Amino acid sequence: MTVNFEASFKAYDVRGIVGESITADSVRATGAAFVDVLELSGRTVLVGGDMRPSSPEFVDAFAEGARARGADVVKIGLISTDELYFACGVLDAPGVTFTASHNPAQYNGMKMSKAGAVPVSSETGLFEIRDVARRYYEEGIPATERTGSLEERDLLADYARYLRGLVDLAGIRPLKVVVDAGNGMGGLTTPAVLGDAELPALPLEIVPLYFELDGTFPNHPANPLDPENLRDLQAAVVEHGADIGLAFDGDADRCFVIDQAGDPVTPSAIAALVAEREIARAQAEGEAEPAVIYNLITSRAVPELVEQCGGRPVKTRVGHSFIKAVMAHERGVFGGEHSAHYYFKDFFNADTGMLAAMHVLAALGEQERPLSELAEKYAPYVASGEINSEIEDKKAAVERVRVALTAEDVDVDEMDGTTFTHRSEGWWFNLRPSNTEPFLRLNVEAPDGPTMERVRDFALDLVRR
């Protein structure tokens, strides 16, 4: 068979159907290309993977390809994606993890990082790796004088210790925490970081939900962005009388939060809460105006709170490579996305759901109010969530909206898609075309529910006309 490399190499990572757009042979070629494009012969390359059935075979194949081009490979075993970033940052080495994040069981893929946890994207070498990998797949991997070495290393305890050094949970009040790992890597990292599997126990009673590592996802998809996949966690929080619920996606780099009543806390509210804490910490260390990065469809509560706290809000496009680049350029202390990716200066500008969860646990445990009351401050607006419309002519749909709002008191911003902001009524919405699917994505935010619904329906009516 012939593998279509264009089908699996995306803007930020590699993701495809096992046996079709990603195979052991294509992975082996990619390992060799990774070494050659990034000039890693004679250097260390880290390789790990998640709990998907195909990950061990792919880890071995990538290692073979990388060693064939002279790299010394360190296999770091079962890892979450943020554990890869930790390893690349602490060891100052490039690496790859095999995961397809929240995608269904038939998928797998690669997330790549340079030394220091600098992302590899379409703008920083990923497509060059694709092109060389395709050639090696078709023509064979060239021989080299030196085959790299191979060793194994377990970094889980070091990862847990590092995170605990960033947020002190030892002195908080006792909390009961339900964690839904979705049969993903959170089932391994949660006991290590929040439990006593690797380090001394914290004042947390962890109620585990689907901690068994199983890449076939027998209970529900490991995609907390879909509200349906939060139902079990919401019910368990109420049933156990828990203080908080946490849901991780398959590779455990994102974390979603449920309050004690079983209601979701929006990722924007979590971003605002964590931003406040990180700004205060930076100011205590002498930083005058700490920068916080947020993407343009995050709630406006985030930049408003950042300014109130004496920080400097910096808006960016959607996408982790943009966030990480701006984090580095602006020396940001924290970055947040509406999709529950949270980025930290102290974590090599990389995203980690676990560290965000620890900040929420600390904020909750340092005071006596329930999470629902604590979170009210950070969620003053009403959002629609992301609504997809399958549209062939996306430009025409956006233009219909633009024309309809011409006479209104509306500002238009085209940083990423098109954002319409009503100056006097206080609402905004963004229309953003998907790069990979025939979807036009709508996000609406308003001061109250009725206004949000009115604006949402107005926009959808024009888009889908």
N, C-alpha and C positions, 0 to 999 in steps of 0.2 A: 504494500500500500504506500501511498505518498501522503505525507503530512502537509497540510496547508498552514504554514507558519503565520501567515497574516491573520488567520482565524483565531489564533491563541494569543498572539502578542498584542496587548492593549496599550493604552497610553501610560499606565502606571505599573502594570504587572503582566504576568502571563497567566492565562486562564483558559482551559479548554476541556473537552470531553475526553475522558481516558480511553485510549485505544483508537481514537479518531484524530482529534487535533492536538493531542499530547500523548506521546508514547515513550517507552524507555529509550528507543533509538534517537528520537528527537531531543530528549532530555540530555542524553550523552553528548550529542553534538552541541547543545546549548552550554553545557559545562565547559567544553573546550573553547567555545566562542567567548564565554564570560572571561576566561583567563586571558585570551589573546586581545580582545577589545580593550579591557581594562589594564592590560600589561601587568599581569600578576604572576608570570613565571618566576619561580623561586620564592614566592611569597605565600603566606598562609591564606587559605580560603575556608570559611566556616560553612557547614552544610547541616541543616536540620529539616524537620518536617512535622506535620500535624498527624492526627489519628486516622486519616483517610486510608483505606485499604491499600491504595497504590503508592502511598508516600514512601515506605521503606525501599521499594524497588526503584523509585525515582531518585531517592537520596543516593543510593549506590551507583546508579547510572550517571548522575551528575558528577559524583566524586571520581568515577572512572574517566570521564571526559576531561575534568579539570586536571587530574594527575597526569593524563596523557600529554597535556601541554605544559607540564612542569610545575604546577602549583602543589604546595603541601596542604593536604586537606585535613581538617579537623571536623569530624562528625560530632555534632552536639545533641543528637538524639531527638526525642519528642519535645517540641518547643511551641510556645505561642509565638505569634508574630512579634509582639513587643519584646519577647525574650531574645529574638534575633537582633533587634535593634540594640538591646542592652549589650549583647555579646560583641556586636560590631563596634559599639562605642567604647566599652571597657577594654577590649583587646585590640582596638584600633586596627581591625581587619575587615575586609569585605566578606559578604556572605549571602546565602540564599536560604529561604525556607519554602518547603513544599506545602501549599495550602490553596484552597479555593474559597477561603473566608466563609461566607454564609451561603455559597452556592450548594445545590443539591449533591447527593452522594456520587453521581456519575462524573462529577467535575474534579479536576485538580489543577494546580498551577504553581507559579513561582513568584515570590516577592523577593526582590534583590536589593542589596544595599552595598554601598561603598564603605570603606573604612570610616569610622566615626559616625556611622548610621546615616550617612548622606544618601538620599534615595537615588535609585536608578530608574529613570523614566524615559519616555520617548524623547525628551529634550536633553537627556544626560547619558545617552549610550544604549538605551534598550533596543531601539530599532537597528542600530549597528550590530548589536549582539544577534538579533534576529537574522539579519542578512548573512552574517558569517556562519551562524548555526545552520541555516538552510544549505549553504555551500558544503559544509562539513557533512551534513546529513546525506547529501546527494553524491559527494565525491569521496567521502571518507575523511577522518581526522588525520592531519599530517603527522608524520613521525617526528619525535624530538629526541635530543640526546639524553635528556634526563627525565625520568618518570618521578613525579612527586611522591612524597611520603604520605602515610595515612595513620591517623590516630583518633581516639575517641575521648570526649570530655563531657562531663555533666556539669552544667552551670546553673541548675535550678536553685540550689541553696544560695549561691552568690547573687542571683537575680532577686530572690526574696529578701536577702539581707540588704541589698542596695535600696530597694523600695522602702523598706522599713526605716532606713536611715533618712529618707526624705520626708516622711510623715510619721510623727510619733503617736501611736494609738494606745500606748501602754496605760496612760492615765485617764482615758475617757470612761464615762459611765458604762456599765454592762449593756450590751445591745444584742438583740436576737436578729440574725440576718439570714434570710432565705436567699440562696444563690442558685439560679438556674444556669447550668453550664451547657445545656442543650446537647449533651454527649460530646461536646467539643473540648478544646484545650483548657478551658476554665476549670474543668474537673481535675486537672493536674496542678495548675498554678494557684487556685484558691486555697487548697489545704497548705500549700507551701508558704504563701504570703500572709493569709488571714488566719490560718489554723496553726496547728502545732506539728505538722509533718516534717518540717525542716528546722524550725526555730521555736523559742519558748511561746507558750500560749498567750494570746491577747484576751482582753475582756469582751470577747465576741463568742456568742453561741451560733455556730454555723449550722443551718438546716440545709442539707444538700438536696438538690433536685437534678437528676440526670447527670451525675458526675462520672458515670462509666464512659470511658473513651470508646466511642463507636462511630466511625465515619460513615455508617449507613443511616445515621440519625433516625433511630427507631421510634422516638417519641414525638418530635416535631422538628421542622427545619431550624437550624441554628442561625436564625435571622430575626433578631429582636426588633428590627425596623418595621416588620409586619405585626400589627397589633394582635393578630390571631395567635401568634407565637408567644405572647405574654400571658395568655389566659391561665395556664397552669401556675405560673409564678404568682399572679395576682390572687388566685384562690388560695395558694399555700400561705401567702403572707397573712391573709385574714384568718385562715384556719389555725395557724400557729400563734396568732397574736404577736407577730413579729414587728420590729421597729422599722424595717426597711427590706426591700427586695432588690437584688441585683441580677441582671441578665447579661450574659456574655455571648458574643457571636462565635462562630466555629473556631476561628483562630485567636479569639480572646483579646483582640486589640481594641474592641469597642465595648462599652458598658452602658446599659440602660437601667434606670432607677425607678423603683415603685415605692410609693409611700405606705404608711402603716394602714391606710384605708383600702389599699389595693389599686390606687390610681397612679398612672404614670406621671413622673416628673419630666418635663420636656428637656431634651438635651441642651437647649438654649439656657434654661434655668440652671442646669448643672454647670454650664460654661460660665455663667455669671457668678455663681457661688464660688467656683474654683478660682476664677479671675480675682475676686475680692481677696481671697486668702493669699494668692501668689503676689499680688500687688503689695499687700501689707508686709509680707516676708521680705520682698525686695526693698521696700522703703526702710524697713528695720536694718537692712544691710547697707543703707546709704544711697540707694538708687533714687534719683530725684523724681523721674517720671517714667515708671516702668511701662513698656509697650505690651499690649495684648492684641493678638491677631484674631480676627473673626472673619468668616466668609459672609458674602453679601446676602445670603438668605437665612442667616442666624437672626434671632429676634433683636430688634433695636434696643431691647432692655440691656443687652450686653455692652454696647458702646456707651450707653447712658450711664450705667453703673461704673464702668471703667473710669469715665471722666469724673464722676462724683467721688471716686476713691483716690483721685489724683494721678491716675494712670493715663496712658496715651493709646486710644483705640486706633487700630490700623485695619482697614478693610481690604480683603483680597478676594480673588475668584474662588470658586468651588474646586476642590481637588487637593489631595494631600501633598503633591509635589509643589504646588503653589504656596500652600501654608508653610511648608518646611523652608522653602527658599526665602519667604518673607520673614519668617522667624529668625533665620540666620542674618539676613540683611539688616533688620530692624533691632536685632538683639532682644527679641521679645521674650518675656518671662513665661508666657502661656499663650496657647492658641486653641480655639474651639470651633467645631463645625456642627451644623444642625443634625448631621448624621451620627453624632455621638463619638466622633474622633476627637481626642483631646491631646494636645501637644505641650511638652514641657521643656524649658531651657535646661533644667537639671536632668533631663532624660535625653540629652543629645539632640534636642529639638524634634524628637520623634514622638509618635502617638502611643499612648498606653492607657487602655481602659482601666486596668488595675489601679494605677496611681490616681486616676480621677475618682475611682470608687473609694480609695483610702481618704482622700480629701473630704468626700461627702460624709463618710463615717466619722471622721474627726470633727467636722462641723456639727454633726448631729449629737455626737457623744460629749461635746464640750459644753452643752447646755441641756435644758430639761424639756424643751418643747418638742412635740411630735414633728416628724418630717414635713407633714402637710402644712403646718404653720410656719416652719422655718423656710420652706420653699416659696411661700406667698410673695415675699419681698422680691424674688428673682423672676417672677412670671406675671408682670402687670398687664400683659396683652394677651389677645386670643389669636391663635394661629390655626390655619386650615390643615397643616401638614402638606406633604407633597402629593399632588393630584396629577396623574398622567392622562394625557389625551393622545390617542393615536391619530396623527395628522400627517397627510402626505405633504402638503404645502405649508410648512411651518412659518415661512416668512410672510405669506399672505395672511395667515391667522394673526400673527403679531401686528401686522399693519392694520388689520380691521380694528384691533383694540386701540392702536395709536390714534387712528382717525376718530374713533368714538370719543376719545378723551381730549381732543384738540382744544376744545373750548373750556375745559375744566382747569382748576387751579392745581395742575399736576406737573411735577418734575419728571423727566425721563433720563435714565442712566443706562448706558449700554456696556458696562464693565464686563458682565458675564450674562448673556441673554439680554433681556430688557426689563428694567425695574421702573414701575410707575409709582410715584409717591405723591399723595394728596397733602398739600401743605397745611390746609386748614382743618381737614377732617381727621388727619392723623393715621390714615391707613396706607399700606403699600402692598404691592404684589409684584412678583417676578415671574416672567415667562422665559424658560431656558430650554432650548432644544437639546435632546440627548445626542451624544456623539455616536452612539452605537445602535440605537433603536429608533423606530419611527415615532418617538414620543415627544410631545411638548409638555414640559413639566411646569406646573403652577404652584406657587407658594404665596399665601395671603396672610397678612397680619393686620389686626385692627385693635382699637381701644376696647371693643366689647363684642360679644357674640353676634348680636343682630347685624352690626356693621360688617363684621367679617363675612357672614353668610350672604349679605347683599352684594358685597364686592366680589366674593367668590362666584356667585351665580351669574353676575354680570359678565365677568371675564370668561367663564366657561361657555356661556351662551354665544359669545362672539367667536371664541376659539373653535367651537365645534359646529358652527353654522355651516 
